[in-house]
Amino acid sequence: MKDAAKVVAITGASSGIGEATARRLAADGHHVFLGARRTDRLDALTRVITAAGGSAAYRRLDVTVAADMESFVTAARERFGRVDVMVNNAGVMPLSPLHALRVDEWDRTIDVNVRGVLYGIAAALPVMRAQGGGHFVNIASVGAYEVSPTAAVYCASKFAVRALSEGLRQESRGGDIRVTLVSPGVTESELADGIGDPDAREAMKAYRAVALPASAIAAAIAHAVSQPPEVDVNEITVRPSASAR
């Protein structure tokens, strides 16, 4: 294991950006602790990483439950001794026009995309302060900067992640807590699978024709994590070169 190895907790690690980040950071020599609801996928990913010589473990996690998030961070610390990086990646994207009144989907979006990040901060921040430092990497979206039809609630949730990240950065100035906001453009993931509105689902198919591989976002996260303590990479936006948004 490299001398600069860090302990990295990753939410939403069973697929997409979370899975790619786990693979990349483990390959870079870090210890990764993986959380998601689908433990079968976490188990398979952990086996792949360890078989390749990496260091990984996992725990079932529902980011919408504050106590579950606290237990997740506690388990990571117990397994590896500390938590250096918290990647708040778990997210959902059930797009629909507001007049469709999919209130249950609105609630789910807020619970996962906003409360999930808040609970990650609440669980990991005291640990990081007690150990003398840490790094939050919060995954937003290009939707944190602009709004498009059918995406109002999703974009609102990502605007919130951006605001929370900037607030935490400002409150941590002069301290040992670093904060990075990573905002992907269209990226290969399972997010679109949760779109129930038929018109929004069809529109997303065309939008995703130029999707980036999740490994591109993992590379951006790895860049931020690899910086020396005095360097805080605050915001990274990654878009496909062929994308208008």
C-alpha positions as CSV (number, residue, x, y, z in Angstrom):
1,M,0.0,0.0,0.0
2,K,1.3,3.5,-0.8
3,D,2.4,5.8,1.9
4,A,-0.2,8.4,0.8
5,A,-3.0,5.8,1.0
6,K,-6.2,7.3,2.3
7,V,-9.4,5.8,3.6
8,V,-12.2,6.7,1.2
9,A,-15.9,6.1,2.0
10,I,-18.1,6.1,-1.1
11,T,-21.9,6.2,-1.1
12,G,-23.9,4.8,-4.1
13,A,-20.9,2.5,-4.8
14,S,-22.8,-0.3,-6.4
15,S,-22.9,1.1,-9.9
16,G,-22.0,4.0,-12.2
17,I,-19.8,6.8,-10.8
18,G,-19.6,5.3,-7.4
19,E,-18.4,1.9,-8.7
20,A,-15.9,3.5,-11.1
21,T,-14.6,5.7,-8.3
22,A,-14.1,2.7,-6.1
23,R,-12.1,0.9,-8.8
24,R,-10.0,3.9,-9.6
25,L,-9.1,4.9,-6.1
26,A,-8.4,1.3,-5.0
27,A,-6.1,1.0,-8.1
28,D,-4.4,4.2,-6.9
29,G,-3.6,2.5,-3.6
30,H,-6.3,3.9,-1.3
31,H,-8.5,1.9,1.1
32,V,-12.1,2.1,-0.1
33,F,-15.2,1.5,2.0
34,L,-18.3,1.0,-0.1
35,G,-22.0,1.7,0.7
36,A,-25.2,1.1,-1.1
37,R,-28.4,-0.9,-0.7
38,R,-27.5,-3.6,-3.2
39,T,-25.1,-5.7,-1.2
40,D,-24.8,-8.4,-3.8
41,R,-23.1,-5.8,-6.1
42,L,-21.0,-4.4,-3.3
43,D,-19.8,-7.9,-2.5
44,A,-18.9,-8.6,-6.1
45,L,-17.1,-5.3,-6.5
46,T,-15.2,-5.8,-3.3
47,R,-14.0,-9.2,-4.4
48,V,-12.8,-7.8,-7.8
49,I,-10.9,-5.1,-6.1
50,T,-9.2,-7.3,-3.5
51,A,-8.4,-10.0,-6.1
52,A,-6.5,-7.3,-8.0
53,G,-4.5,-6.4,-4.8
54,G,-6.6,-3.5,-3.7
55,S,-8.1,-2.8,-0.2
56,A,-11.9,-2.7,0.0
57,A,-14.8,-3.5,2.3
58,Y,-18.5,-2.7,2.3
59,R,-21.6,-2.2,4.4
60,R,-25.2,-1.9,3.3
61,L,-26.3,1.7,3.4
62,D,-29.5,3.7,2.9
63,V,-28.4,7.3,2.7
64,T,-31.9,8.5,3.5
65,V,-31.6,7.2,7.1
66,A,-29.3,9.4,9.3
67,A,-28.5,6.6,11.7
68,D,-27.6,4.2,8.9
69,M,-25.1,6.8,7.5
70,E,-23.6,7.3,10.9
71,S,-23.2,3.5,11.3
72,F,-21.6,3.4,7.8
73,V,-19.0,6.0,8.7
74,T,-18.3,4.3,12.1
75,A,-17.8,0.9,10.3
76,A,-15.4,2.5,7.9
77,R,-13.4,4.0,10.8
78,E,-13.4,0.7,12.7
79,R,-12.2,-1.2,9.7
80,F,-9.5,1.1,8.5
81,G,-8.7,3.3,11.5
82,R,-9.9,6.7,10.1
83,V,-12.0,8.3,7.3
84,D,-10.0,10.7,5.1
85,V,-12.4,11.2,2.3
86,M,-16.2,11.1,2.1
87,V,-17.6,10.8,-1.4
88,N,-21.3,11.7,-1.3
89,N,-22.2,10.2,-4.6
90,A,-25.6,8.4,-4.1
91,G,-28.3,10.1,-6.3
92,V,-31.6,9.6,-8.2
93,M,-33.0,11.4,-11.2
94,P,-36.7,10.7,-11.8
95,L,-37.4,13.4,-14.3
96,S,-40.9,14.7,-15.1
97,P,-42.7,18.0,-15.7
98,L,-44.0,19.6,-12.6
99,H,-47.6,19.4,-13.8
100,A,-47.4,15.6,-13.7
101,L,-47.4,16.1,-9.9
102,R,-45.2,13.1,-9.1
103,V,-44.9,14.1,-5.5
104,D,-43.5,10.8,-4.3
105,E,-40.7,11.2,-6.8
106,W,-40.0,14.7,-5.6
107,D,-39.8,13.4,-2.0
108,R,-37.4,10.6,-3.1
109,T,-35.2,13.1,-5.0
110,I,-34.9,15.4,-2.0
111,D,-34.4,12.5,0.4
112,V,-31.5,10.9,-1.5
113,N,-29.9,13.9,-3.3
114,V,-30.1,16.5,-0.5
115,R,-30.6,14.7,2.8
116,G,-28.2,12.0,1.8
117,V,-25.4,14.6,1.4
118,L,-26.4,16.3,4.6
119,Y,-26.4,13.0,6.5
120,G,-23.0,12.2,5.0
121,I,-21.6,15.5,6.3
122,A,-23.2,15.0,9.7
123,A,-21.7,11.6,10.0
124,A,-18.2,12.2,8.7
125,L,-17.4,15.8,9.8
126,P,-17.0,15.1,13.5
127,V,-14.7,12.2,12.7
128,M,-12.6,14.3,10.4
129,R,-12.3,17.2,12.8
130,A,-11.3,14.8,15.6
131,Q,-8.6,13.2,13.6
132,G,-7.3,16.5,12.3
133,G,-8.5,16.7,8.8
134,G,-10.5,15.2,5.9
135,H,-12.0,15.8,2.5
136,F,-15.6,15.8,1.3
137,V,-16.2,15.1,-2.4
138,N,-19.9,15.9,-3.2
139,I,-21.3,14.8,-6.6
140,A,-23.6,17.3,-8.1
141,S,-24.4,17.8,-11.9
142,V,-24.3,20.4,-14.6
143,G,-27.9,20.6,-13.4
144,A,-26.4,22.5,-10.4
145,Y,-25.9,25.5,-12.7
146,E,-28.8,25.5,-15.0
147,V,-32.4,24.2,-15.2
148,S,-34.1,22.4,-18.0
149,P,-37.7,21.2,-18.6
150,T,-38.7,18.0,-16.6
151,A,-35.6,18.5,-14.4
152,A,-36.7,21.2,-12.1
153,V,-36.8,19.1,-8.9
154,Y,-33.6,17.3,-9.9
155,C,-31.8,20.5,-10.6
156,A,-33.1,22.1,-7.4
157,S,-31.6,19.2,-5.5
158,K,-28.2,19.6,-7.2
159,F,-28.3,23.4,-6.7
160,A,-28.7,22.5,-3.0
161,V,-25.7,20.2,-3.1
162,R,-23.7,23.0,-4.7
163,A,-24.8,25.4,-1.9
164,L,-24.1,23.0,0.9
165,S,-20.6,22.3,-0.5
166,E,-19.8,26.0,-0.8
167,G,-21.2,26.6,2.7
168,L,-19.1,23.8,4.2
169,R,-16.0,25.1,2.3
170,Q,-16.4,28.6,3.7
171,E,-17.0,27.4,7.2
172,S,-13.9,25.2,7.0
173,R,-11.6,28.0,5.7
174,G,-8.4,28.0,7.6
175,G,-9.0,24.5,8.9
176,D,-8.2,21.0,7.8
177,I,-11.4,20.1,6.0
178,R,-11.3,20.3,2.2
179,V,-14.4,20.3,0.0
180,T,-14.7,19.4,-3.7
181,L,-17.9,19.7,-5.8
182,V,-17.8,17.5,-8.9
183,S,-20.5,18.2,-11.5
184,P,-20.7,15.7,-14.3
185,G,-22.4,16.3,-17.6
186,V,-24.2,13.4,-19.1
187,T,-22.5,10.2,-17.9
188,E,-23.1,6.5,-18.3
189,S,-25.1,5.3,-15.3
190,E,-28.3,3.8,-14.1
191,L,-29.9,7.1,-13.2
192,A,-32.1,7.3,-16.3
193,D,-33.6,3.9,-15.4
194,G,-35.6,5.6,-12.7
195,I,-37.4,8.0,-15.0
196,G,-41.1,7.1,-14.9
197,D,-42.5,9.8,-17.1
198,P,-42.5,8.4,-20.7
199,D,-41.8,11.7,-22.5
200,A,-38.9,12.6,-20.2
201,R,-37.5,9.0,-20.6
202,E,-37.5,9.3,-24.4
203,A,-35.9,12.8,-24.3
204,M,-33.2,11.4,-22.1
205,K,-32.3,8.6,-24.6
206,A,-31.3,11.2,-27.2
207,Y,-29.5,13.3,-24.6
208,R,-27.4,10.4,-23.4
209,A,-26.1,9.5,-26.9
210,V,-22.8,11.3,-26.1
211,A,-22.5,10.1,-22.5
212,L,-19.1,10.0,-20.8
213,P,-17.9,6.8,-19.3
214,A,-18.1,6.8,-15.5
215,S,-14.4,6.4,-15.4
216,A,-14.0,10.0,-16.6
217,I,-15.7,11.3,-13.5
218,A,-13.7,8.9,-11.3
219,A,-10.5,10.4,-12.8
220,A,-11.6,13.9,-11.8
221,I,-12.3,12.7,-8.3
222,A,-8.9,11.0,-8.1
223,H,-7.3,14.2,-9.2
224,A,-8.9,16.2,-6.4
225,V,-8.1,13.5,-3.8
226,S,-4.5,13.3,-4.8
227,Q,-3.7,17.0,-4.2
228,P,-1.4,17.9,-1.3
229,P,-3.1,19.2,1.9
230,E,-2.6,22.9,1.1
231,V,-4.5,22.5,-2.2
232,D,-8.3,22.4,-2.2
233,V,-9.8,21.8,-5.6
234,N,-13.2,23.4,-5.0
235,E,-15.2,22.7,-8.2
236,I,-14.8,20.4,-11.2
237,T,-17.2,20.3,-14.1
238,V,-16.8,17.4,-16.6
239,R,-18.8,17.4,-19.8
240,P,-18.6,15.3,-23.0
241,S,-16.8,17.4,-25.6
242,A,-19.8,16.9,-28.0
243,S,-22.4,18.0,-25.4
244,A,-24.1,21.4,-25.6
245,R,-24.8,21.2,-21.8
